[in-house]
Amino acid sequence: MASRQGLKSSKPSPKAVAAVTTNSPTSSTTSSSRQFLEPSIDGLSSPASSSARSKPQYSYSESVSLDVERSKENVTVTVRFRPLSPREIRQGEEIAWYADGDTIVRNEHNPSIAYAYDRVFGPTTTTRHVYDVAAQHVVNGAMEGINGTIFAYGVTSSGKTHTMHVIAKLTDGKSAHVPYRDSKLTRLLQSSLSGHGRVSASETEELRKKLAEVTESKEELELRNKKLAEESSYAKD
Ligand SMILES: Nc1ncnc2c1ncn2[C@@H]1O[C@H](COP(=O)(O)OP(=O)(O)OP(=O)(O)O)[C@@H](O)[C@H]1O
């Protein structure tokens, strides 16, 4: 994992993007990151010790290790780390957090600080795999009439667009043509489309947030959100 590349500098920064998926006929249950606590010998929980890094203890993570597909949670949170770019490597940047197994995000400098998520993907994971594990079930659910949402959040340059790009490939924003005849959506809808159906897909990306936004008045915020909604791209086929 990139975080173990031994790169050290004074500029640690997050290189991870979190994807939240909801797939639920109701909207009652939520899940979020949990601080990873390892049980001490007397049975009381204590923050993970630094020995966990050389000898990872997965007792808690195994109990929360969810096969996202079969998860009973209506909301799942997954984290994807991206690799350092060549420029970041040249500048000697380092990653402050790393994927410790499939469900734990651990602090590189203070290994006792760790958080558990439904699924954590390291920097070598392909987008295809992220989709298969973390998103596909939402698409399948939608075909069964279950409302679902997938969205990515993270600091700028953490990889949100890169991860969600597959949606952009389906909608180029100019033409109404969806270029993938053999897309997952097409195959899922094959039986109901019978060659005469119409499929629509939409993609929205919120514009880069500026610090000034914090000081925006309610009216300014509403106006900006309205403009963003109007600018969202839609494609129909
Ligand atoms: N998993 C990845 N593997 C390789 N490169 C990646 C990966 N994720 C992101 N990148 C690269 O990192 C850079 C930043 O990614 P991206 O533009 O997706 O970030 P972002 O979170 O959408 O940023 P912003 O909020 O500023 O729009 C891009 O050059 C992108 O190609």
PDBQT file of the ligand as one rigid body, heavy atoms in Angstrom, charges set to zero:
ROOT
HETATM    1  N1  LIG A 301      -7.525   5.249  -7.707  1.00  0.00    +0.000 N 
HETATM    2  C1  LIG A 301      -6.752   6.089  -8.413  1.00  0.00    +0.000 A 
HETATM    3  N2  LIG A 301      -5.700   5.618  -9.129  1.00  0.00    +0.000 NA
HETATM    4  C2  LIG A 301      -4.908   6.440  -9.840  1.00  0.00    +0.000 A 
HETATM    5  N3  LIG A 301      -5.070   7.783  -9.897  1.00  0.00    +0.000 NA
HETATM    6  C3  LIG A 301      -6.107   8.305  -9.207  1.00  0.00    +0.000 A 
HETATM    7  C4  LIG A 301      -6.986   7.496  -8.428  1.00  0.00    +0.000 A 
HETATM    8  N4  LIG A 301      -7.902   8.298  -7.846  1.00  0.00    +0.000 NA
HETATM    9  C5  LIG A 301      -7.604   9.533  -8.256  1.00  0.00    +0.000 A 
HETATM   10  N5  LIG A 301      -6.525   9.548  -9.065  1.00  0.00    +0.000 N 
HETATM   11  C6  LIG A 301      -5.910  10.739  -9.682  1.00  0.00    +0.000 C 
HETATM   12  O1  LIG A 301      -5.809  11.733  -8.669  1.00  0.00    +0.000 OA
HETATM   13  C7  LIG A 301      -6.135  13.007  -9.193  1.00  0.00    +0.000 C 
HETATM   14  C8  LIG A 301      -7.286  13.620  -8.400  1.00  0.00    +0.000 C 
HETATM   15  O2  LIG A 301      -8.432  12.795  -8.547  1.00  0.00    +0.000 OA
HETATM   16  P1  LIG A 301      -9.893  13.405  -8.768  1.00  0.00    +0.000 P 
HETATM   17  O3  LIG A 301      -9.867  14.499  -9.765  1.00  0.00    +0.000 OA
HETATM   18  O4  LIG A 301     -10.802  12.253  -9.023  1.00  0.00    +0.000 OA
HETATM   19  O5  LIG A 301     -10.168  14.031  -7.325  1.00  0.00    +0.000 OA
HETATM   20  P2  LIG A 301     -11.506  14.735  -6.788  1.00  0.00    +0.000 P 
HETATM   21  O6  LIG A 301     -11.729  14.185  -5.415  1.00  0.00    +0.000 OA
HETATM   22  O7  LIG A 301     -12.629  14.547  -7.748  1.00  0.00    +0.000 OA
HETATM   23  O8  LIG A 301     -11.034  16.242  -6.711  1.00  0.00    +0.000 OA
HETATM   24  P3  LIG A 301     -11.946  17.576  -6.712  1.00  0.00    +0.000 P 
HETATM   25  O9  LIG A 301     -12.756  17.562  -5.456  1.00  0.00    +0.000 OA
HETATM   26  O10 LIG A 301     -10.933  18.675  -6.717  1.00  0.00    +0.000 OA
HETATM   27  O11 LIG A 301     -12.794  17.545  -7.963  1.00  0.00    +0.000 OA
HETATM   28  C9  LIG A 301      -6.469  12.816 -10.667  1.00  0.00    +0.000 C 
HETATM   29  O12 LIG A 301      -5.309  13.091 -11.420  1.00  0.00    +0.000 OA
HETATM   30  C10 LIG A 301      -6.814  11.338 -10.754  1.00  0.00    +0.000 C 
HETATM   31  O13 LIG A 301      -6.543  10.810 -12.032  1.00  0.00    +0.000 OA
ENDROOT
TORSDOF 0
